[in-house]
Amino acid sequence: MKNILAENMLRFGVKNLDNTQKEKIQSLNEQTRVNGTIYQTPGPSTTLANLTSVAQNYNPPNVSGYIIITDGNPWLAGQRARNLAQFLSANVEKQVGVPFNAKSVKVLETSVSQNKGDEYQYVEGTLYAIMSKPPIPEETYAYDLLYNFYEVNGVPHIVVTKRGAGSPNKVIKDRYNQNKEAFINNVTKNATDAINDKGIVVFQSASSGEGNIGILVPIPENYAKRVGSRLYFKSADDLNNMRSFIGKYTDGKDTFTKNPESNYLSSNWESTVGGGGNYIFGKEGGAKATIVSGNNKDKDIVIKRTYFKKSGKGKGAIEGTGTPGKWVKIGEFNLTKAEGAFADNMIKVQPGAYQKIFDELKTAVEKYTNEDLQVDQISATVKGYASADRATNRTNIEKPDHTWGNRIQLNQWITE
């Protein structure tokens, strides 16, 4: 009775209502609750095209039943698919944190089943994402240096070969143990600079019983990157400072290349005795030696040579890595009326049902992120389906979500 009263008051223009009364009556005007007989009884039958004219003479409180829309199911199927596409466009990024490409969404199919039942009213879709391998930024250095280092605990060292600065001495078989200090003093007497540069005096014995005493000096850490035996620098000053440091302790000079066109500078010490990497100390797989002076005296170490290691490319270029993005399938979903995804004759997915889509997306994004892949954007293809059940103006929820394409007013829907 309240509903009928509200409808009649609005229909016949009852005056002198305050705003609160008008708002209450307007909320009742969205749809009309009718008795069970009217809600469950077929009424006028019409095509979708003629629905407007039928609705003009349709008065929900006083009708004998609901409107039957004979060809309305294809419209429902299509609108469900389109509405889902709009919903994904508006909500995916909020839920998953990945941009959604609305322009790439495609409605692939809408159709009506020959079967009746809620399980034949559904939407389904396939989720896609542009996946890429995050690139390691490409770094190009115009300055590099090649020296086959002697590694101690992974730290690159050079060997002092310049005469008068602590160059190595060969130890004759059996004489080292007889006069260790004399051999050590002979190497260190002019090696103050090398010792102050954290140089270590080492003794490495040979299988023949002979051995060598010399000084290894760690290089400054002013380089940007090291690959095997090659150092890369961010500036010409850094390169030249390293050249000066190595030249201070090395017998011989580097081969220095300068290309004015590319501003490329390269320093190559492989032609020198020490820089060739095979001078007396260490070997590729490592050679045992002993520190014979300073705070770490008598400590055993392993010296490795880098001359067989991959040394990167010259000409200053270190190529970046990564793969360009491309669309890949990352998931599928199916939402049915039987599962509560849709209300009777409605096109919008009901709240809660679409969480299934977001859960699928979040699982996929987490999976690919753990595989060091980057999800750049997401899109989808969607399909909408309706059953053979007749479309009507009945709804089992309180507020309709469409007007059959502006063919029927909201107050002409009926609820039980």
C-alpha positions in Angstrom: 0.0 0.0 0.0 2.9 2.4 0.8 4.4 1.7 -2.6 1.1 2.3 -4.4 0.5 5.5 -2.4 3.9 6.8 -3.2 3.5 6.1 -6.9 0.1 7.8 -7.0 1.3 10.8 -5.1 4.1 11.4 -7.6 2.0 10.5 -10.6 -0.8 13.0 -9.7 1.6 15.8 -8.5 0.8 15.9 -4.8 2.1 19.3 -3.5 3.3 20.7 -0.2 5.8 17.9 0.5 9.1 18.7 2.3 12.4 17.5 0.8 12.7 14.5 3.1 9.3 13.2 2.1 10.1 13.7 -1.6 13.4 11.7 -1.2 11.6 8.8 0.5 9.0 8.7 -2.2 11.6 8.9 -5.0 13.5 5.9 -3.5 10.2 4.0 -3.8 9.8 5.1 -7.4 12.9 3.1 -8.6 10.9 -0.2 -8.7 7.6 -1.4 -7.3 7.2 -4.3 -5.0 4.2 -6.4 -6.0 2.5 -9.4 -4.6 3.6 -12.9 -5.5 0.9 -13.5 -8.0 1.8 -10.6 -10.2 5.6 -11.3 -9.8 5.2 -14.9 -10.9 2.6 -14.4 -13.7 3.4 -13.8 -17.3 2.0 -10.5 -18.6 2.3 -8.6 -21.8 4.8 -10.0 -24.4 6.9 -7.8 -26.6 10.0 -7.6 -28.6 12.9 -5.4 -27.4 12.2 -2.9 -30.2 8.5 -2.5 -29.1 9.3 -2.5 -25.4 9.0 1.3 -25.2 5.4 1.4 -26.5 4.3 -1.5 -24.2 5.9 0.1 -21.2 4.0 3.3 -21.8 0.8 1.5 -20.7 2.4 -0.6 -18.1 1.6 0.2 -14.5 3.4 -2.2 -12.1 1.1 -1.9 -9.1 -2.0 -2.6 -11.2 -0.7 -5.1 -13.8 -1.6 -8.8 -14.1 2.0 -9.9 -14.4 5.5 -9.2 -15.7 6.6 -8.2 -19.2 8.0 -10.9 -21.4 10.8 -9.7 -23.7 11.0 -12.3 -26.3 14.3 -11.4 -27.9 15.9 -9.7 -24.9 18.5 -12.4 -24.1 21.0 -11.5 -26.8 20.9 -7.9 -25.5 21.6 -9.2 -21.9 24.5 -11.3 -23.1 26.1 -8.4 -25.0 25.6 -5.9 -22.2 27.0 -8.3 -19.6 30.2 -8.6 -21.7 30.5 -4.9 -22.3 29.8 -4.0 -18.7 32.4 -6.5 -17.5 35.0 -4.8 -19.8 34.1 -1.4 -18.3 34.3 -2.8 -14.8 37.8 -4.3 -15.4 39.0 -1.0 -16.9 37.9 0.9 -13.9 39.0 -1.5 -11.1 42.0 -3.7 -12.1 44.7 -1.1 -11.4 43.1 -0.2 -8.1 43.1 -3.8 -7.0 46.3 -5.2 -8.5 48.5 -2.1 -8.8 49.2 -2.8 -12.5 47.9 -0.4 -15.3 45.0 -1.8 -17.2 45.0 -1.3 -21.0 41.3 -0.6 -21.7 41.9 0.0 -25.4 43.1 -3.6 -25.8 40.0 -5.2 -24.3 38.0 -7.1 -26.8 34.4 -8.6 -26.6 35.0 -11.8 -28.5 31.5 -13.3 -28.3 28.0 -12.9 -27.0 25.4 -15.6 -27.5 22.3 -17.2 -26.1 22.3 -20.9 -25.1 19.6 -23.3 -26.2 19.4 -24.5 -22.6 17.6 -23.0 -19.7 19.1 -22.6 -16.2 21.3 -20.2 -14.2 24.5 -22.0 -15.2 23.9 -20.9 -18.8 23.9 -17.2 -17.7 27.6 -16.3 -17.3 30.5 -14.3 -18.5 34.0 -15.6 -19.1 37.3 -14.0 -19.9 40.9 -14.5 -20.5 43.5 -12.3 -18.8 46.6 -11.1 -20.6 49.6 -9.1 -19.5 52.6 -7.5 -21.2 55.5 -9.3 -19.6 59.0 -8.2 -19.9 62.4 -9.1 -18.4 63.4 -6.0 -16.5 66.5 -4.8 -18.3 69.8 -4.3 -16.7 70.5 -0.7 -17.7 73.0 -0.5 -20.5 76.2 1.1 -19.3 78.6 2.5 -21.8 82.1 3.5 -20.5 84.4 5.3 -22.9 87.4 4.4 -20.7 88.8 1.0 -19.9 92.1 -0.7 -18.9 93.3 -4.3 -19.3 95.7 -5.9 -16.9 95.8 -9.6 -16.0 95.5 -9.2 -12.3 96.7 -11.4 -9.4 93.7 -12.0 -7.2 94.0 -12.5 -3.4 90.6 -13.2 -1.8 88.9 -11.8 -4.9 90.8 -8.5 -4.7 92.8 -7.6 -7.9 96.5 -6.9 -7.2 99.4 -5.9 -9.4 102.9 -7.3 -9.0 105.8 -4.8 -8.4 108.2 -5.4 -11.3 110.0 -2.0 -11.5 113.6 -2.2 -10.5 114.5 -0.2 -7.4 110.8 -0.3 -6.2 110.7 -3.8 -4.8 110.9 -6.1 -7.8 110.8 -9.9 -7.2 113.8 -12.0 -6.3 114.3 -15.6 -7.2 115.1 -17.9 -4.3 117.6 -20.7 -5.0 116.7 -24.1 -3.8 117.3 -24.8 -0.1 118.6 -21.4 0.6 115.4 -19.7 1.7 115.0 -21.5 5.0 118.7 -20.8 5.8 118.4 -17.0 5.4 114.7 -15.9 5.0 115.3 -12.4 6.4 118.0 -11.6 3.9 115.8 -12.5 1.0 112.9 -10.5 2.5 115.0 -7.4 3.2 116.5 -7.5 -0.3 113.0 -7.1 -1.7 111.6 -4.5 0.8 114.6 -2.2 1.1 113.4 0.1 -1.7 109.7 -0.7 -1.5 108.4 1.8 1.0 105.9 3.2 -1.4 104.5 -0.2 -2.3 104.3 -1.2 1.4 102.5 2.1 2.2 100.1 1.3 -0.6 99.0 -1.8 1.4 101.4 -4.0 -0.5 102.2 -7.5 0.8 105.4 -9.4 0.6 104.8 -12.9 -0.5 106.9 -16.1 -0.9 105.7 -18.7 -3.4 107.6 -22.0 -3.6 107.9 -24.0 -6.7 107.7 -27.8 -7.1 111.4 -27.8 -7.7 112.1 -26.5 -4.3 113.0 -23.1 -5.6 110.7 -20.1 -5.0 110.1 -16.4 -5.5 109.7 -13.4 -3.2 107.9 -10.3 -4.4 105.3 -7.7 -3.6 101.6 -7.6 -4.6 99.8 -4.3 -4.3 95.9 -4.0 -4.3 94.7 -1.6 -6.9 92.6 1.5 -6.0 88.8 1.1 -6.2 88.3 4.1 -8.5 86.9 2.0 -11.3 83.1 1.7 -12.1 83.1 -2.0 -13.1 85.5 -5.0 -13.5 84.9 -7.9 -15.8 87.8 -10.4 -15.4 90.9 -8.6 -16.4 89.2 -5.4 -17.7 88.4 -2.3 -15.7 85.8 0.3 -16.8 85.9 3.9 -15.7 83.4 6.7 -15.7 86.0 9.4 -16.5 89.3 9.9 -18.2 90.8 11.2 -14.9 89.9 7.9 -13.2 91.5 5.9 -16.0 94.7 8.1 -16.0 95.0 7.8 -12.2 94.9 4.0 -12.5 97.5 4.2 -15.3 99.8 6.3 -13.1 99.3 3.9 -10.2 100.2 0.8 -12.2 103.0 2.6 -14.0 104.6 3.5 -10.7 105.3 -0.2 -10.0 105.5 -1.7 -13.4 108.5 -2.3 -15.6 107.3 -1.1 -19.0 104.4 1.0 -20.3 100.9 0.3 -21.5 99.6 0.4 -25.0 97.4 3.4 -24.9 94.7 3.9 -27.5 92.9 7.1 -28.1 90.0 7.6 -30.5 89.1 11.3 -30.8 85.9 10.5 -32.7 84.4 8.4 -29.9 86.4 9.9 -27.0 87.4 6.3 -26.3 90.5 5.8 -24.2 92.0 2.3 -23.5 95.0 1.3 -21.5 96.4 -2.2 -22.2 99.2 -3.6 -19.9 99.3 -7.1 -21.3 102.7 -6.5 -23.1 104.4 -5.7 -19.8 106.0 -8.5 -17.7 103.7 -8.0 -14.7 100.6 -7.0 -16.7 100.7 -10.2 -18.8 99.5 -12.0 -15.7 101.9 -14.9 -15.7 104.9 -13.4 -13.9 106.2 -15.7 -11.2 103.2 -15.6 -8.9 99.8 -17.4 -8.9 98.1 -19.5 -11.6 94.6 -19.7 -13.0 93.3 -22.2 -10.5 95.2 -20.6 -7.6 98.6 -21.1 -6.1 99.5 -21.3 -2.5 101.8 -18.6 -1.1 102.8 -17.1 2.3 102.8 -13.6 3.5 106.4 -13.1 5.0 106.2 -9.5 6.4 103.9 -7.1 8.2 100.9 -7.7 10.4 99.9 -10.9 8.5 103.3 -12.5 8.5 103.3 -16.3 8.1 99.7 -16.2 6.9 98.9 -18.6 4.0 97.1 -17.2 1.0 96.0 -18.3 -2.5 96.9 -16.2 -5.6 94.8 -16.6 -8.7 95.5 -15.1 -12.2 92.7 -13.6 -14.2 94.2 -13.9 -17.7 91.9 -16.8 -18.7 88.8 -15.1 -17.5 86.3 -13.5 -19.7 87.4 -9.9 -19.8 84.4 -8.0 -21.3 84.5 -6.1 -24.5 86.9 -3.3 -25.3 85.8 0.0 -26.9 84.0 1.0 -23.7 80.7 -0.9 -24.3 79.0 -3.2 -21.8 75.8 -4.3 -23.4 72.6 -4.3 -21.3 70.3 -7.3 -21.0 66.6 -7.9 -20.9 63.7 -8.9 -23.1 61.1 -6.6 -24.7 57.5 -6.8 -23.5 54.9 -8.9 -25.2 51.4 -10.0 -24.5 51.0 -13.4 -22.8 48.0 -15.2 -21.3 48.1 -15.2 -17.5 44.7 -16.5 -16.4 41.1 -17.2 -17.1 37.8 -16.7 -15.2 34.1 -17.7 -15.5 31.4 -16.0 -13.5 27.9 -17.6 -13.5 24.5 -16.6 -12.3 24.4 -20.0 -10.5 27.3 -18.8 -8.4 25.6 -15.5 -7.7 27.5 -13.4 -10.2 24.2 -11.9 -11.7 20.8 -11.1 -10.5 17.7 -11.9 -12.6 17.8 -9.9 -15.8 20.7 -7.8 -14.6 23.9 -7.0 -16.5 26.3 -6.0 -13.7 28.5 -8.5 -11.9 27.3 -8.6 -8.3 29.7 -7.3 -5.5 31.9 -10.1 -4.2 31.7 -12.2 -7.4 34.4 -10.3 -9.2 36.9 -10.9 -6.3 37.5 -14.2 -8.2 39.0 -12.2 -11.0 41.2 -10.1 -8.8 42.4 -13.2 -6.9 43.4 -14.8 -10.2 45.3 -11.6 -11.3 47.1 -11.2 -7.9 48.2 -14.8 -8.0 49.5 -14.4 -11.6 51.4 -11.2 -10.9 53.0 -12.7 -7.8 54.1 -15.8 -9.7 55.7 -13.9 -12.6 57.3 -11.3 -10.2 59.0 -14.2 -8.4 60.3 -15.3 -11.8 62.0 -11.9 -12.2 59.5 -10.9 -14.9 57.8 -7.6 -14.9 54.1 -7.2 -15.5 53.9 -3.9 -17.4 50.1 -3.8 -18.1 47.1 -6.0 -18.1 44.1 -6.4 -20.5 41.5 -9.0 -21.2 39.1 -10.6 -23.7 35.6 -11.2 -22.5 32.5 -13.2 -23.6 28.9 -12.8 -22.5 26.2 -15.5 -22.5 22.5 -15.8 -21.6 20.3 -18.8 -21.1 17.2 -19.7 -23.1 15.1 -18.5 -20.1 12.9 -15.6 -21.2 14.1 -12.1 -20.4 11.6 -10.0 -18.3 11.3 -6.8 -16.3 11.5 -8.8 -13.0 14.5 -8.5 -10.7 15.3 -10.2 -7.5 17.4 -7.3 -6.2 16.1 -4.0 -4.9 17.6 -1.7 -7.6 17.8 -2.4 -11.3 21.1 -1.6 -13.0 19.8 -0.8 -16.5 16.7 0.3 -18.4 16.8 -2.1 -21.4 18.6 0.6 -23.4 16.3 3.4 -22.3 13.2 1.5 -23.4 11.8 1.0 -19.9 11.8 3.3 -16.8 13.2 2.2 -13.5 9.8 2.5 -11.8 8.5 -0.2 -14.3 10.7 -2.9 -12.9 8.9 -5.2 -10.4 10.3 -6.9 -7.4 8.7 -9.6 -5.4 
